[in-house]
């Protein structure tokens, strides 16, 4: 059995919900606030929140380069604001890790009052052989969409209108929605499998 330790960037946003989900799944989870907190981690989740604030705090705490170096060898998953921070292009000037070859449109659905929930088919869950065929109940809160993807980026989920809301590029994963706000741990399990594959 592989013992895993997944970190959650805890500068701002809903990091505690990710930690609770990981621990519920039996995974060691720790908060990351400083470069030294990345040592020994098998993967890192960048949570939802406010992407500009997360970026500014990462600069302030001298985390930008350590996070980029971590992402060269380890798995990183960005949810909502975290997906923006992970991307190469947010269509505006703000600190970005620039790792994942996606362009993201912030607040694509409008204000918080325009938040919504929808059941999404996630074909990769079935393809991975875990037997899950039910849709994933996705919660969108001031959510971005992935406007475009570069070469080597796999689209994992789309809305009915075709908007991309989940994608993977090698060891990097981006979701526009908040899996940590549900009791469905499949995306966290999927990310843990990604992290294992680069061990």
NUMIVO-834469 format. One line per field, with one value per residue (C-alpha): residue number from 1; x, y, z. Coordinates in nm, 4 decimals, padded with zeros to 6 digits. Each point is the difference from the previous one (the first is absolute). Layout:
# NUMIVO-834469
tise	[NUM	...]
u	[X	...]
v	[Y	...]
w	[Z	...]
***
This chain:
# NUMIVO-834469
tise	[1	2	3	4	5	6	7	8	9	10	11	12	13	14	15	16	17	18	19	20	21	22	23	24	25	26	27	28	29	30	31	32	33	34	35	36	37	38	39	40	41	42	43	44	45	46	47	48	49	50	51	52	53	54	55	56	57	58	59	60	61	62	63	64	65	66	67	68	69	70	71	72	73	74	75	76	77	78	79	80	81	82	83	84	85	86	87	88	89	90	91	92	93	94	95	96	97	98	99	100	101	102	103	104	105	106	107	108	109	110	111	112	113	114	115	116	117	118	119	120	121	122	123	124	125	126	127	128	129	130	131	132	133	134	135	136	137	138	139	140	141	142	143	144	145	146	147	148	149	150	151	152	153	154	155	156	157	158	159	160	161	162	163	164	165	166	167	168	169	170	171	172	173	174	175	176	177	178	179	180	181	182	183	184	185	186	187	188	189	190	191	192	193	194	195	196	197	198	199]
u	[00.0000	00.1352	-00.0275	-00.0759	00.0322	-00.1943	00.0486	-00.2623	00.1082	-00.1399	00.0546	-00.3655	-00.3233	-00.1668	00.3090	-00.1494	-00.2722	00.2634	00.1913	-00.3165	-00.0767	00.3523	-00.0023	-00.3419	00.1584	00.2800	00.2717	00.2462	-00.0696	00.1935	-00.0283	00.2578	00.0850	00.3786	00.2502	00.1209	-00.3533	00.0389	00.2675	-00.1089	-00.3327	-00.1280	-00.2367	-00.1502	-00.3528	-00.0528	-00.3510	-00.2724	-00.0058	00.1123	00.2719	00.1528	00.0292	00.1487	00.2574	00.0935	00.0415	00.2090	00.2304	00.0100	00.0907	00.2603	-00.1905	-00.0174	00.3257	-00.0217	-00.3509	00.1199	00.2901	-00.2345	-00.2304	00.2834	00.0127	-00.3157	-00.3751	-00.1938	-00.3777	-00.1628	-00.3714	-00.1854	00.2395	00.2733	-00.0559	00.0512	00.3209	00.1305	-00.0678	00.2229	-00.2595	-00.2748	-00.0730	00.1287	00.3130	00.0330	00.2527	-00.0351	00.2052	-00.0210	00.0311	-00.3094	-00.0532	-00.3533	-00.1605	-00.2607	-00.2797	-00.0631	-00.3550	-00.1338	-00.3530	-00.0320	-00.0390	-00.0373	-00.3780	00.0543	00.1547	-00.1556	00.0214	-00.0158	00.0558	00.2971	00.0939	00.3696	00.1015	00.3506	-00.1398	-00.1507	00.3051	00.2285	-00.1907	-00.1325	-00.3546	-00.1484	-00.2494	-00.2157	00.0460	00.1982	-00.2034	00.2035	-00.0357	00.0964	00.0577	00.1162	00.1623	00.2430	-00.0166	00.2937	-00.0210	00.2673	00.2483	00.3432	00.1541	00.0103	-00.2888	-00.2841	-00.3500	-00.1712	-00.3364	-00.2168	-00.3292	-00.2905	00.0945	00.3477	00.1866	00.3017	-00.0123	00.2600	00.3284	00.3243	00.3494	00.2339	00.0453	-00.2212	-00.3765	-00.2424	-00.3694	-00.2248	-00.2264	00.0388	00.0137	00.0984	-00.3483	-00.1655	00.0218	00.1168	00.3699	00.0591	00.1949	00.2221	00.0540	00.0804	00.2549	00.1571	00.0453	00.1683	00.2333	00.0845	00.0867	00.2835	00.1473]
v	[00.0000	00.3412	00.2574	00.3392	00.3539	00.2592	00.3682	00.2688	00.3581	00.1823	00.3660	00.0842	-00.1731	-00.3279	-00.2046	-00.1560	-00.1763	-00.1697	-00.1099	-00.1456	-00.1911	-00.1417	-00.1116	-00.1578	-00.2032	-00.1099	00.2214	00.2090	00.3653	00.3086	00.3764	00.1738	00.3632	00.0176	-00.1584	-00.2424	-00.1434	-00.1551	-00.2433	-00.3618	00.0605	-00.2348	00.2574	00.3430	00.1378	00.3701	00.0769	00.2363	00.3523	00.3181	-00.0635	00.3476	-00.0166	-00.3498	00.1213	00.3100	-00.2004	-00.2617	00.2805	00.1475	-00.3340	-00.0723	-00.3058	00.0617	-00.1648	-00.2823	-00.0802	00.0004	-00.2288	-00.2301	-00.0163	-00.1175	-00.3351	-00.0292	00.0093	00.3252	00.0449	00.3420	00.0393	00.3157	00.2838	-00.2619	-00.0930	00.3637	00.0204	-00.3214	00.1235	00.1743	00.2624	00.1659	00.2722	00.2665	00.0953	-00.1898	-00.2414	-00.3451	-00.3171	-00.0367	-00.3788	-00.1354	00.0889	00.1322	00.3423	00.0744	00.2557	00.1190	00.0294	-00.1358	-00.0396	00.3354	00.0912	-00.2338	00.0134	-00.1745	-00.3021	-00.3328	-00.3770	-00.2573	-00.3737	-00.0545	-00.3164	-00.0719	-00.2648	-00.0400	-00.1477	-00.2871	-00.0329	-00.0312	-00.3157	00.0978	-00.0909	00.3412	00.0892	00.2467	00.3692	00.2294	00.2665	00.3147	00.3231	00.3205	00.3150	00.3109	-00.2599	00.0350	-00.1943	-00.1386	00.1952	-00.1928	-00.2813	-00.0557	-00.3097	-00.2917	00.1236	-00.2507	00.1383	-00.1939	00.1751	00.2506	00.1684	-00.0605	00.3178	-00.1405	00.2136	-00.1848	-00.0321	-00.2700	-00.0885	-00.1855	00.0482	-00.2705	00.0574	00.3119	00.0036	00.2937	00.0117	00.3050	-00.1370	-00.1001	-00.3796	00.0649	00.1401	-00.3366	-00.3396	-00.1528	-00.0738	-00.1217	00.3043	-00.0155	-00.3713	00.0731	00.2620	-00.2431	-00.2497	00.2763	00.0712	-00.3699	-00.0215	00.2526	-00.1524]
w	[00.0000	-00.1002	00.2778	-00.1503	00.1306	-00.1972	00.0755	-00.0385	-00.0657	00.3028	-00.0850	-00.0629	-00.1007	00.0909	00.0771	00.3138	-00.2019	-00.2168	00.3092	00.1533	-00.3209	-00.0250	00.3634	-00.0466	-00.2819	00.2325	-00.1477	00.1995	-00.0770	00.1035	-00.0409	-00.2198	00.0751	-00.0374	-00.2411	00.2655	00.0279	-00.3476	00.1192	-00.0081	-00.1731	-00.2698	-00.1469	00.0578	-00.0259	-00.0659	00.1273	-00.1053	00.1352	-00.1745	-00.2561	00.0132	00.3788	-00.0121	-00.2535	00.1974	00.3198	-00.1815	-00.1154	00.3505	00.1592	-00.2727	-00.1190	-00.3741	-00.1043	00.2567	-00.1271	-00.3614	00.0890	00.1900	-00.3017	-00.2249	00.1780	00.2125	-00.0577	00.0479	-00.0124	-00.0190	00.0793	-00.1106	00.0943	00.0270	-00.3650	-00.0943	00.2058	-00.1619	-00.3549	-00.2518	-00.0925	00.2088	-00.2581	00.2404	00.1911	00.3275	00.1528	-00.1583	00.0299	-00.3782	00.0128	-00.1710	-00.3655	00.0368	-00.0383	00.2646	00.0118	00.3560	00.1379	-00.3282	00.1335	00.1766	00.3642	00.2979	-00.0417	-00.3352	00.1705	-00.0959	00.0326	-00.2773	-00.0478	-00.2323	-00.1846	00.0601	-00.2574	00.1437	00.3218	-00.1974	-00.2244	00.3038	00.0867	00.3402	-00.0957	00.0707	-00.2706	00.1926	-00.0808	00.2280	00.1802	-00.0711	00.1975	-00.1828	00.2078	-00.1906	-00.2167	-00.2889	-00.3224	-00.1921	-00.3244	-00.1870	00.0513	-00.1459	-00.1516	00.2403	00.2154	00.0416	00.0484	00.2803	00.0223	-00.1838	00.0703	-00.2380	-00.1890	-00.0655	00.2562	00.1397	00.3788	00.0725	-00.1674	00.0589	-00.1347	00.1229	00.3742	00.0063	00.0504	-00.0197	00.0913	-00.0190	00.2721	00.3658	00.0588	00.3626	00.0713	-00.0703	00.1679	-00.3300	00.0295	-00.3548	-00.1189	00.3080	-00.0625	-00.3649	00.1069	00.2467	-00.2836	-00.2017	00.2909	00.0360	-00.3703	00.0393	00.3165]
***
